[in-house]
Amino acid sequence: MKSKKNKDQKIIFLEDYFSKKEGKQVLKSIKKINLIKTGYLDSMDVVNLASLIQKKYKKKINLSKEKVLKSFEKFDLIIKLIK
């Protein structure tokens, strides 16, 4: 049960980040789109979000690894990156 609660908190964290950045209407489509190609995340946003994740979840995010960087393209991949 605890892992489900943690996952829910991670989803809430990401939804909050995007709703503050783009407005609540973005939550309807955010889980289905490529966040970088659609412009919801640019390079500075990726660095900022990685930094926020590192601080909040004590998780090292190595943006020099292509697989890690590609994870920022999709909402669900960012969630998996946090776990």
BATIDREN-986715 format. One record per residue (C-alpha): residue in three letters; chain; y, z, x; residue number from 1. Coordinates in steps of 0.02 Angstrom, whole numbers, plus 50000, padded with zeros to 5 digits. Example, Ala and Ser with C-alpha at 12.3 -4.5 7.8 and 13.67 -1.06 7.14 Angstrom:
# residues 2
+------+------+-------+-------+-------+-------+
! tigu ! zavo !     y !     z !     x ! marza !
+------+------+-------+-------+-------+-------+
!  ALA !    A ! 49775 ! 50390 ! 50615 !     1 !
!  SER !    A ! 49947 ! 50357 ! 50684 !     2 !
+------+------+-------+-------+-------+-------+
END
This chain:
# residues 83
+------+------+-------+-------+-------+-------+
! tigu ! zavo !     y !     z !     x ! marza !
+------+------+-------+-------+-------+-------+
!  MET !    A ! 50000 ! 50000 ! 50000 !     1 !
!  LYS !    A ! 50119 ! 50039 ! 50142 !     2 !
!  SER !    A ! 50106 ! 49862 ! 50216 !     3 !
!  LYS !    A ! 50153 ! 49787 ! 50047 !     4 !
!  LYS !    A ! 50304 ! 49902 ! 50039 !     5 !
!  ASN !    A ! 50355 ! 49852 ! 50215 !     6 !
!  LYS !    A ! 50337 ! 49668 ! 50172 !     7 !
!  ASP !    A ! 50444 ! 49694 ! 50019 !     8 !
!  GLN !    A ! 50577 ! 49776 ! 50126 !     9 !
!  LYS !    A ! 50574 ! 49627 ! 50246 !    10 !
!  ILE !    A ! 50595 ! 49506 ! 50102 !    11 !
!  ILE !    A ! 50738 ! 49610 ! 50033 !    12 !
!  PHE !    A ! 50817 ! 49614 ! 50207 !    13 !
!  LEU !    A ! 50811 ! 49423 ! 50222 !    14 !
!  GLU !    A ! 50867 ! 49393 ! 50043 !    15 !
!  ASP !    A ! 51013 ! 49509 ! 50072 !    16 !
!  TYR !    A ! 51060 ! 49418 ! 50233 !    17 !
!  PHE !    A ! 51062 ! 49248 ! 50147 !    18 !
!  SER !    A ! 51148 ! 49309 ! 49988 !    19 !
!  LYS !    A ! 51288 ! 49387 ! 50091 !    20 !
!  LYS !    A ! 51304 ! 49227 ! 50193 !    21 !
!  GLU !    A ! 51287 ! 49096 ! 50055 !    22 !
!  GLY !    A ! 51298 ! 49187 ! 49888 !    23 !
!  LYS !    A ! 51161 ! 49246 ! 49770 !    24 !
!  GLN !    A ! 51131 ! 49072 ! 49700 !    25 !
!  VAL !    A ! 51046 ! 49023 ! 49863 !    26 !
!  LEU !    A ! 50900 ! 49140 ! 49825 !    27 !
!  LYS !    A ! 50833 ! 49016 ! 49697 !    28 !
!  SER !    A ! 50793 ! 48885 ! 49829 !    29 !
!  ILE !    A ! 50793 ! 48977 ! 49996 !    30 !
!  LYS !    A ! 50604 ! 48999 ! 50004 !    31 !
!  LYS !    A ! 50568 ! 48813 ! 49979 !    32 !
!  ILE !    A ! 50685 ! 48729 ! 50103 !    33 !
!  ASN !    A ! 50706 ! 48701 ! 50289 !    34 !
!  LEU !    A ! 50844 ! 48825 ! 50329 !    35 !
!  ILE !    A ! 50904 ! 48735 ! 50485 !    36 !
!  LYS !    A ! 50898 ! 48555 ! 50424 !    37 !
!  THR !    A ! 50990 ! 48601 ! 50264 !    38 !
!  GLY !    A ! 51125 ! 48693 ! 50361 !    39 !
!  TYR !    A ! 51091 ! 48868 ! 50296 !    40 !
!  LEU !    A ! 51060 ! 48921 ! 50476 !    41 !
!  ASP !    A ! 51146 ! 48849 ! 50628 !    42 !
!  SER !    A ! 51116 ! 48900 ! 50809 !    43 !
!  MET !    A ! 51234 ! 49049 ! 50800 !    44 !
!  ASP !    A ! 51155 ! 49107 ! 50638 !    45 !
!  VAL !    A ! 50983 ! 49102 ! 50719 !    46 !
!  VAL !    A ! 51044 ! 49208 ! 50865 !    47 !
!  ASN !    A ! 51132 ! 49328 ! 50746 !    48 !
!  LEU !    A ! 50981 ! 49344 ! 50631 !    49 !
!  ALA !    A ! 50864 ! 49368 ! 50779 !    50 !
!  SER !    A ! 50977 ! 49506 ! 50842 !    51 !
!  LEU !    A ! 50980 ! 49591 ! 50672 !    52 !
!  ILE !    A ! 50790 ! 49582 ! 50661 !    53 !
!  GLN !    A ! 50773 ! 49656 ! 50835 !    54 !
!  LYS !    A ! 50888 ! 49801 ! 50793 !    55 !
!  LYS !    A ! 50817 ! 49839 ! 50622 !    56 !
!  TYR !    A ! 50631 ! 49816 ! 50657 !    57 !
!  LYS !    A ! 50623 ! 49851 ! 50844 !    58 !
!  LYS !    A ! 50539 ! 49681 ! 50863 !    59 !
!  LYS !    A ! 50573 ! 49572 ! 51017 !    60 !
!  ILE !    A ! 50623 ! 49396 ! 50966 !    61 !
!  ASN !    A ! 50609 ! 49272 ! 51111 !    62 !
!  LEU !    A ! 50712 ! 49122 ! 51057 !    63 !
!  SER !    A ! 50665 ! 49027 ! 51215 !    64 !
!  LYS !    A ! 50491 ! 48998 ! 51141 !    65 !
!  GLU !    A ! 50485 ! 48843 ! 51033 !    66 !
!  LYS !    A ! 50362 ! 48919 ! 50908 !    67 !
!  VAL !    A ! 50477 ! 49069 ! 50881 !    68 !
!  LEU !    A ! 50630 ! 48957 ! 50863 !    69 !
!  LYS !    A ! 50539 ! 48846 ! 50736 !    70 !
!  SER !    A ! 50499 ! 49002 ! 50634 !    71 !
!  PHE !    A ! 50682 ! 49008 ! 50584 !    72 !
!  GLU !    A ! 50661 ! 48846 ! 50487 !    73 !
!  LYS !    A ! 50570 ! 48929 ! 50342 !    74 !
!  PHE !    A ! 50596 ! 49092 ! 50248 !    75 !
!  ASP !    A ! 50411 ! 49137 ! 50248 !    76 !
!  LEU !    A ! 50395 ! 49102 ! 50435 !    77 !
!  ILE !    A ! 50537 ! 49223 ! 50471 !    78 !
!  ILE !    A ! 50445 ! 49355 ! 50369 !    79 !
!  LYS !    A ! 50288 ! 49325 ! 50472 !    80 !
!  LEU !    A ! 50391 ! 49336 ! 50632 !    81 !
!  ILE !    A ! 50452 ! 49509 ! 50581 !    82 !
!  LYS !    A ! 50280 ! 49581 ! 50542 !    83 !
+------+------+-------+-------+-------+-------+
END
